[in-house]
Amino acid sequence: MPELRYRLPLFPLPVVLLPGVVMPLHIFEQRYRDMVADVLTGDRRFGLIYHDWDEDGPFLADSGEVGCVAEIQQCEELEDGRYLLIIKGLERFVIDEGLEQQALYFESIVTSYEDESAMQGAEMAFRRRESMRLFEELIGLLPERPDRLPELSETEEVSFLIAQTIQMELPWHQRMLKLRDEGSRLERIDQVLRAVIRREGS
């Protein structure tokens, strides 16, 4: 698949959005209110990129940073101009170059960021089934089954959907976002699942 290069508004936040994951957002800062108003008149998409302002300082839109395209699924504008959003993670992107800000919010030229995995077909389906089995085993050990669980299929990417259910530090999720091989992501997920299963089952 050829790489796509395009202009994208950016929203740096100390959260990690993964492809396929649905997340609520509360937009209160003026520049991001402006961003939401602008993207709502277009394709309803912006880039959410992990950035901890307290630890990392100012956001510089450095080339090579990886984020996830967010699509606004639901939007409620409050009387004071704030927004309550429901967003869904779509494809990943990597920053090519920051742009001089014509608006208050950040914009960059980005490139699509696809997997480069050699594992496909039956081999990939087998690999996904093992992670799905471990995930179900862990769910079975919980006192109550959670109401909302991701719908998993061996025919589709599952690593991001499982990863978003795992309570880990944000840098772990960001490393998952950067990995360009689903098999490698599943291997890291399985390590966590097995460790929790041993703990819960002991």
Buried (B, 14 or more C-beta within 10 A) or exposed (E): EEEEEEEBBBBBBEBBBBBBBBBEBEBEEEEBBBBBEEBBEEEBBBBBBBBBEEEEEEBEBEBEBBBBBBBBEEBEBEEEEBBBBBBBBBEBBBBBEBBEEEEEBBBBBBBBBEBEBEBEEEEBBEBBEBBBEBBEBBEEEEEEEEEEEBEBEBEEBBBBBBBBBBEBEEEBBBBBBBBEBBBBBBBBBBEBBEEBBEEEEE
